[in-house]
Amino acid sequence: MIVGGRLFASGSVFYALIAIIYWFMTGEVIGTTAIALTSGLAFLIGFYALFTGRRVGVLPEDVPTANTEDADSNYGFFSPHSWWPFVIGLSTFTFVLGFIFAQWMMVLGVATILFGVFGLVFEYYRGNFAN
């Protein structure tokens, strides 16, 4: 957490400097406000990560010589050969295009998203990969 906290804290300083430079170069209020708010949000996340990192102690992610197996080894099972995330992504793209072109594309997108989610969830319960 310490590395992530430092990253966000340095991002906060970077965005604050960019907001000041942007203000002097353009004089635009909206863009300067957006960049300043980005700086504030990065500060909040950085402060929280650094504060929590001090209370929790040193994690394996913070040790430069740590190996992957030093962290929690049970992250779950992830299928190395599944095509269902591609189906879900393509279906989501179809659904979003429905906002632009036609409502029937939204219906088709939702139907294929559900098809893809069911396929992903039940992938190892049927077919060649059933246990």
N, C-alpha and C positions, 0 to 999 in steps of 0.2 A: 504494500500500500504506500510505502514511503516513496518509491519511484514514481508511481502514478500521481501522488500528491505534489511532488516536486514538478512533475511535468505540467500539471494544471496550474500550479502557482506561477511557473515561468510563462505559461500561456497567458495568464492574467496580466502580467507585466507587459508582455508583448502586445496584447490587444489594447491596453491602456496607451502605450506609446503610439500605436497605429491610429487610435482615435484622436489623439492630440495632433498628429501629423495630418490626418484627414481633415480635421477641423480647420487648420491653418491653410491647407491647400485648396479646399473647396468652399468652406463656409456653410456647408449643408448641415441642417439640423438633424434630419431623419437618419441619415447614414451614420453621423457621428454618435447619435443616441444608440443606434443598433450595435455599433462596435463597442461603445462603452458598456452597454448591458451585457454583451458577450464577455467582456473583461470581468464584470461583476459575477456572472455565472461561473466562469472559470475559477474565480477566487473562492466562491462558495464551495465548489467541489474540491478544490485543492486544500482548503482549510479543513474540511470534513475528513478527507483522506489522511492528511498529516496528523490531525488530532486523534483520529481513530487508530492510526498506525502506531502512535506513541503508547496508547492504552493497551493495544493488543500485543505489541512486542514485535520482534523480528520474525517475519514470515519467510518461507523458502523463496518466494519471489524477490525478496530484497537482498538475498545473498548472491553475489556474482558467481560463486563457484558451485552453486546448488545444481543438482540434476533434476530432471523432470519427475523422476520417481520419488523425490523428497516431498513433494506436495501430496495432496490427497489423491490416491490412485484410483478411486472409484468415481469416475465421471459419468459412467453409464456406457451404453453400447450405441455406436453410431455406424450405420450401414455404409460400407465402403463402395458399394456398387449400385445404389438405389437411383432410379430415374424419377422417382416420385417428386422430389423437390423441384426438378425441372418442370414437371407437369403443373405443380402448384404455382410456380413463378409465371409460367405462360398463361395460366388461368387468371391469375391476378392482373396480368397485363391486359387480358381481354376484358376483365371487369372494369378496369380503369378507363379503357377505351370506350366502354359503354357510357361513361359520363359525357364523352365528347360527341359520339356519333348517334347511338341509338340505345334505347332501353332494353331491347332484346339481347344486346351484347352483354349487358349487365346480368341478365338472367342466365345466359349461357356461361358467363364467367363464374357466377356463384355455383351453378350446377357442376362445372368442371373442377372448381376449388374443392367442393365437397367430395367429388370422386377422387381427387388427388389425395386429400387428407385421409379418406378411408383406405385408399391403396397404401399409403405410407404407414398407417397405424397397423394394418393387418397384413403387411408384407411378409412377415415370417410365420404366418398362420396358415398359409396355403401355397400351393405350387411347389417349385423345386426347393425352396428354402424352408419348408415347414419342418418343425422339429418333431 
